[in-house]
Amino acid sequence: MRKAALHNLGCKVNAYETEAMGQLLEAAGYEIVPFEDPADVYVINTCSVTNIADRKSRQMLHRAKKRNPEAVVVAAGCYVQAAEETLSKDPAVDLIIGNNKKEELPKILEHHFAGRDMRREEYLIDIGKTGEYENLRIGKIAEHTRAFIKIQDGCNQFCSYCIIPYTRGRVRSRKPQEILEEAGLLVARGYQEIVLTGIHLSSYGMDFCGERKETILDLMTDLDRIPGLKRLRLGSLEPRIITEDFVKTLAGLKTVCPHFHLSLQSGCDRVLRRMNRHYTTWEYEESCRLLRTWFDDPAITTDLIVGFPQETEEEFSETVDFARKIGFYEMHIFKYSRRAGTKAADMEGQVEESVKGRRSDVLLNLESELSREYRRRFLGQVKEVLMEEKTVIDGVEYLVGHTREYVKAAVLWDEKKRGRMLAGVLTDMLTDEVLFLEEGPDCS
């Protein structure tokens, strides 16, 4: 029996696909081993969202070949789509597999071990011209409390800085019935929380033809009816999808968690226009107002890019002021990364790395302040926490999980409580990021 090891880089969509590839290999007779162990096949699901992601992808490919020079090293995913020529010449890489070809990994490996030469179209397609959703699915995941389900692929937005539409292609949505079946199977196997993920979730269903147009709201309404599902969480959403009707319907679903990730990227309208983002700061603020009207103090998280071409100190200051005004729970800060083939890469006024670093530090400090402030608001409140994993704080072992708002909370370590839903009062801050749960009734 051949041994295979897989390593994921990048987003939750990649993580889902890596899990699915592992299960496909297992079904084909491979023994799945940790990436650090000796293996006959190493599969690295690559990322290309930034230059750093490209570099990490190359590093992991070379690390795998160094670990076992006789092993077959497979580069899969977004970096393959962006850099096929480079990877084809890399002696550390034996096989390359693009997006929408990952479900064929066992067959491609079979052909390789049989010594059969493959044509380019057997491992890499013109991703921008396909309308087919790749049929990947999972029946289990390593984490036993939360399950990610990929429901959509591709993006039609073409933000001026982003390479993803070129590596993931146009919007392609998974059939609702397939999603519901997978969700039902996972819930039946004990998963209490499902997270919907995709490249551009807000576009789910826009590619469907026929009389009935299925939207992400329709899908969530159907998922909410699954017996035993306790929590339904969303990945990143476009601010423009947040209308009063949308939020009102969400608020009426018992499983929906009050945790919303609305990608902002900049708090300055002039920068947003250069980024080709299709909303204004006023529209973004209105989306947040609607969420806070229909949900009780929801967690609102976001992404921000610093050092976008031509960003001035004044424009950056507008972003800082806007982020403080919104009062985010968490902000993911990225330094602008120049990606060949995007419009922003050719813009004049590229910002120096030292300036990006300084601006990043400013927002990271603000993020720490706002996150701590948001968590403190929960002290004294009764919350349900889905218990997940062991951690050590100041030499003491705890079991840590998340509230519906995705705030971390902990109880003293007890293996029997892992995977259970505990209710109680949040009484203290163990750290700036973890609250202590004084247990009440067991609600598992």
C-alpha positions in Angstrom: 0.0 0.0 0.0 1.4 3.4 -1.0 1.5 6.2 1.5 0.3 9.7 0.7 0.7 12.9 2.6 -1.1 16.2 1.9 -0.4 19.8 2.9 -2.8 22.7 2.5 -1.9 26.3 1.9 -4.3 29.2 1.7 -8.0 29.6 2.2 -10.8 27.5 3.6 -11.8 26.5 0.1 -8.3 25.0 -0.3 -8.6 23.3 3.0 -11.9 21.7 2.0 -10.4 20.5 -1.3 -7.3 19.1 0.4 -9.5 17.1 2.7 -11.5 15.9 -0.3 -8.4 14.8 -2.2 -7.2 12.9 0.9 -10.4 11.0 1.1 -10.3 10.3 -2.7 -6.8 8.8 -2.2 -7.9 6.8 0.8 -10.8 5.4 -1.2 -8.3 4.5 -4.0 -6.2 2.4 -1.5 -3.6 4.9 -0.3 -2.7 5.1 3.4 -2.9 8.8 4.4 0.0 9.8 6.7 1.1 13.1 8.3 3.1 15.4 6.0 6.1 15.1 8.3 6.2 11.3 7.8 7.9 9.4 5.0 5.5 9.0 2.0 5.4 7.8 -1.5 3.3 10.7 -2.7 3.2 14.3 -1.4 0.4 16.5 -2.5 0.7 20.3 -1.8 -2.5 22.2 -2.5 -0.9 25.6 -3.4 -2.0 29.2 -3.0 -1.3 32.2 -5.1 -3.2 35.1 -3.5 0.1 37.0 -2.6 3.8 36.8 -3.5 4.3 35.3 0.0 1.8 32.5 -0.8 3.7 31.8 -4.0 7.0 31.5 -2.1 5.5 29.3 0.6 4.1 27.0 -2.1 7.5 26.6 -3.6 9.1 26.0 -0.2 6.7 23.2 0.6 7.2 21.5 -2.7 11.0 21.6 -2.2 10.6 20.4 1.4 8.6 17.4 0.3 11.2 16.4 -2.3 14.0 16.8 0.2 12.1 14.6 2.7 12.0 11.8 0.1 13.7 12.3 -3.2 12.1 9.1 -4.5 8.6 10.3 -3.8 6.1 11.7 -6.3 5.6 15.4 -5.5 2.3 16.8 -6.7 1.7 20.6 -7.0 -2.1 21.3 -7.1 -4.3 24.3 -7.2 -4.0 28.1 -7.7 -0.2 28.5 -8.0 -0.3 25.8 -10.7 -2.8 27.9 -12.6 -0.7 31.0 -12.2 2.8 29.5 -12.8 2.5 26.3 -14.9 5.6 27.1 -16.9 7.7 27.7 -13.8 6.5 24.6 -12.0 7.0 22.4 -15.2 10.7 23.2 -15.0 11.1 22.7 -11.3 13.0 19.4 -10.6 11.3 19.1 -7.2 7.8 18.8 -8.9 6.8 15.6 -10.6 3.1 16.3 -11.3 1.0 19.5 -11.6 -2.7 19.5 -11.3 -4.8 22.6 -11.8 -8.1 23.7 -10.3 -11.2 21.7 -11.5 -8.9 18.7 -11.9 -8.3 17.7 -8.3 -11.0 15.1 -8.3 -8.9 13.2 -10.9 -5.9 13.0 -8.6 -6.1 9.2 -8.1 -6.4 8.6 -11.9 -3.5 11.0 -12.7 -1.3 9.2 -10.1 -2.3 5.8 -11.5 -1.3 6.9 -15.0 2.0 8.3 -13.7 3.0 5.1 -11.9 2.1 3.2 -15.0 4.5 5.3 -17.0 1.8 6.9 -19.2 2.6 10.4 -20.6 -0.2 12.9 -20.0 -1.4 15.6 -22.3 -1.7 19.1 -20.8 -5.5 19.1 -20.9 -5.5 16.0 -18.6 -4.0 18.0 -15.7 -4.7 21.7 -16.5 -7.6 23.4 -18.1 -8.3 27.0 -19.2 -10.0 27.8 -15.9 -11.6 31.0 -17.3 -13.6 29.1 -19.9 -15.2 26.4 -17.8 -18.8 26.5 -16.4 -18.4 23.2 -14.6 -18.4 22.9 -10.8 -15.9 20.3 -9.7 -17.5 17.4 -7.9 -15.5 17.3 -4.7 -17.1 16.3 -1.4 -16.2 15.1 2.0 -17.7 12.6 4.4 -15.6 13.5 7.5 -13.0 16.0 8.6 -10.2 16.0 11.1 -12.0 18.5 13.3 -14.9 16.9 15.1 -17.0 19.9 16.0 -17.1 22.1 12.9 -17.5 21.1 9.3 -16.6 23.3 6.3 -18.7 22.8 3.1 -17.6 24.3 -0.2 -20.7 25.5 -2.1 -19.2 27.7 -4.8 -16.1 28.4 -6.8 -14.8 31.2 -9.0 -15.3 35.0 -9.0 -16.5 37.5 -11.6 -15.6 40.7 -9.7 -12.1 41.4 -11.1 -10.9 43.7 -8.3 -7.8 45.4 -9.7 -5.4 43.8 -7.3 -6.7 40.2 -7.3 -5.3 37.2 -9.2 -8.1 34.9 -8.0 -10.4 35.2 -11.0 -7.5 34.1 -13.2 -6.6 31.1 -11.0 -10.2 30.1 -10.0 -12.2 31.1 -13.1 -15.8 32.4 -13.3 -18.6 31.8 -10.8 -19.7 28.1 -10.6 -22.2 27.0 -8.0 -22.7 23.6 -6.5 -26.2 22.0 -6.7 -28.3 22.7 -3.6 -29.3 19.0 -3.2 -25.7 17.9 -3.1 -24.9 20.5 -0.4 -27.9 19.4 1.6 -27.0 15.8 1.3 -23.4 16.4 2.4 -24.6 18.6 5.3 -27.1 16.0 6.5 -24.4 13.3 6.4 -22.0 15.4 8.4 -24.6 16.3 11.0 -25.6 12.7 11.3 -21.9 11.9 12.1 -21.9 14.3 14.9 -20.9 17.7 13.5 -22.9 20.4 15.2 -21.7 23.4 13.2 -21.4 23.9 9.5 -19.5 26.7 7.8 -20.3 27.6 4.2 -17.3 28.5 2.2 -16.5 29.5 -1.4 -14.4 31.9 -3.4 -17.2 34.5 -3.7 -20.1 33.3 -1.6 -22.4 36.2 -2.4 -22.5 35.0 -6.0 -23.8 31.6 -5.1 -26.6 30.6 -7.6 -26.1 33.4 -10.1 -25.0 30.9 -12.7 -28.0 28.6 -12.3 -30.4 28.4 -15.3 -34.0 27.5 -15.2 -37.2 28.8 -13.7 -36.1 28.8 -10.0 -33.0 30.9 -9.1 -31.5 29.5 -6.0 -29.6 32.1 -3.8 -27.4 31.7 -0.8 -30.4 32.8 1.3 -32.6 30.0 -0.1 -29.8 27.5 0.6 -29.4 28.7 4.2 -33.1 28.5 4.7 -33.0 24.8 3.6 -30.0 24.0 5.7 -31.6 25.5 8.8 -34.3 22.8 8.6 -31.7 19.9 9.0 -32.5 18.1 12.3 -29.6 18.2 14.7 -27.8 21.1 13.1 -27.1 23.7 15.8 -25.0 26.3 14.1 -24.7 27.6 10.6 -21.9 30.1 9.9 -21.0 32.0 6.7 -17.6 32.7 5.1 -16.9 36.1 3.5 -19.8 38.1 2.1 -20.0 41.1 -0.2 -21.4 44.2 1.6 -23.9 44.7 -1.2 -25.8 41.5 -0.4 -26.7 42.9 3.0 -30.2 44.2 2.4 -33.0 44.6 5.0 -34.9 41.6 3.5 -31.7 39.5 3.5 -30.8 40.3 7.1 -34.4 40.0 8.3 -34.6 36.5 6.8 -31.3 35.5 8.3 -32.3 36.7 11.7 -35.3 34.4 11.6 -33.2 31.2 11.1 -32.5 29.5 14.3 -29.0 28.1 13.3 -27.5 31.3 11.9 -24.6 32.6 13.9 -24.3 36.4 14.5 -20.8 36.5 13.0 -20.4 38.2 9.6 -17.3 38.7 7.6 -17.7 41.6 5.3 -14.7 42.3 3.2 -13.8 46.1 3.2 -10.2 46.4 1.8 -10.2 50.2 2.3 -12.1 52.8 4.3 -11.4 55.4 1.6 -13.8 55.8 -1.3 -11.0 56.9 -3.7 -9.0 53.8 -3.0 -12.1 51.6 -3.3 -12.6 53.0 -6.8 -9.0 52.2 -7.8 -9.5 48.7 -6.4 -12.6 48.3 -8.5 -14.6 47.5 -5.5 -18.3 48.0 -6.2 -19.5 49.8 -3.1 -18.8 52.9 -1.1 -18.0 53.4 2.6 -21.5 54.7 3.1 -23.0 51.5 1.7 -20.6 49.4 3.8 -21.6 51.3 6.9 -25.3 50.8 6.1 -24.7 47.1 5.8 -23.2 47.0 9.3 -26.1 49.1 10.6 -28.6 46.6 9.3 -26.8 43.7 10.8 -26.7 45.4 14.2 -30.4 46.3 13.9 -31.5 42.7 13.4 -28.8 40.9 15.5 -27.8 41.6 19.1 -24.2 42.9 19.0 -23.1 40.7 16.1 -19.4 40.0 15.4 -18.4 41.9 12.3 -15.0 41.0 10.9 -13.2 42.2 7.7 -10.1 42.3 5.5 -8.0 45.4 4.8 -5.2 46.0 2.4 -2.6 48.6 3.2 -0.2 50.2 0.7 -2.4 49.9 -2.4 -0.9 51.9 -5.3 -1.1 55.6 -4.8 -2.5 55.3 -1.3 -1.6 58.6 0.5 -1.2 59.2 4.2 -4.6 61.0 4.1 -6.3 58.1 2.4 -4.8 55.6 4.9 -5.9 57.8 7.8 -9.5 57.7 6.4 -9.2 53.9 6.6 -8.0 54.0 10.2 -10.9 56.4 11.2 -13.5 54.3 9.3 -12.3 51.0 10.9 -12.6 52.6 14.4 -16.0 54.0 13.5 -17.3 50.6 12.5 -15.8 48.9 15.5 -14.8 45.6 14.0 -14.4 42.5 16.1 -11.4 41.3 14.0 -9.5 42.7 11.0 -7.2 40.7 8.8 -4.5 43.1 7.6 -2.7 42.5 4.3 0.1 44.4 2.7 -0.6 45.0 -0.9 1.1 42.3 -3.0 1.8 43.1 -6.7 0.4 40.3 -8.9 1.5 40.1 -12.5 -1.5 40.2 -14.9 -3.7 42.4 -12.7 -4.4 46.1 -13.4 -3.0 47.3 -10.1 0.4 45.8 -10.9 0.8 48.3 -13.7 -0.5 51.3 -11.8 1.9 54.2 -11.0 2.6 55.1 -7.5 3.6 51.8 -6.0 4.0 52.2 -2.3 7.3 51.3 -0.6 7.5 48.2 1.6 8.6 50.2 4.6 5.5 52.3 4.3 3.3 49.2 4.0 4.9 47.8 7.1 4.3 50.9 9.2 0.7 51.2 8.1 0.1 47.5 8.8 1.4 48.0 12.3 -1.0 50.8 12.9 -4.0 48.7 11.9 -2.8 45.7 13.8 -2.6 47.7 17.0 -6.1 49.1 16.3 -7.3 45.5 15.6 -6.0 44.4 19.0 -7.7 47.3 20.8 -11.1 46.8 19.1 -11.0 43.0 19.5 -10.3 43.3 23.2 -13.1 45.9 23.6 -15.6 43.6 21.8 -14.8 40.6 23.9 -15.0 42.5 27.1 -18.6 43.3 26.3 -19.6 39.7 26.8 -18.4 39.5 30.5 -21.4 38.7 32.7 -23.4 37.3 29.8 -24.8 33.8 29.4 -23.5 32.1 26.3 -23.3 28.7 24.7 -19.8 27.5 23.8 -19.0 24.6 21.4 -16.0 23.1 23.1 -13.2 22.1 20.7 -9.6 21.8 21.8 -7.1 21.7 24.6 -4.9 24.7 25.3 -2.5 25.8 28.1 -2.7 29.2 29.7 -0.3 30.2 32.4 0.5 26.6 33.0 -3.1 25.5 33.4 -4.9 23.2 31.0 -8.2 24.4 29.5 -10.7 23.2 27.0 -11.4 26.1 24.5 -14.3 26.6 22.1 -16.3 29.4 20.5 -19.5 31.2 21.2 -21.9 31.8 18.3 -20.2 35.2 17.8 -16.9 33.3 17.4 -15.5 34.6 20.7 -13.1 32.1 22.4 -14.1 30.8 25.8 -12.6 28.2 28.0 -13.4 25.8 30.9 -10.9 23.7 32.9 -9.7 20.8 30.8 -12.0 17.8 30.7 -11.7 15.4 27.8 -15.3 14.3 28.2 -16.5 17.8 27.4 -14.8 18.0 24.0 -17.3 18.4 21.2 -20.1 19.3 23.6 -22.1 22.5 23.8 -21.8 24.1 27.2 -23.7 27.0 28.6 -22.7 29.4 31.3 -21.7 32.9 32.3 -18.5 34.5 30.8 -16.9 35.7 34.0 -13.3 36.7 33.3 -10.6 37.3 30.7 -8.0 34.6 30.9 -6.1 36.4 28.1 -6.9 39.2 25.8 -8.3 36.6 23.4 -9.9 34.0 25.7 -12.8 34.4 28.3 -13.5 32.0 31.1 -16.9 30.2 31.1 -18.5 29.4 34.5 -20.6 26.5 33.5 -24.3 26.2 33.9 -26.6 23.6 32.3 -25.2 21.2 29.8 -26.9 21.9 26.4 -25.3 19.2 24.3 
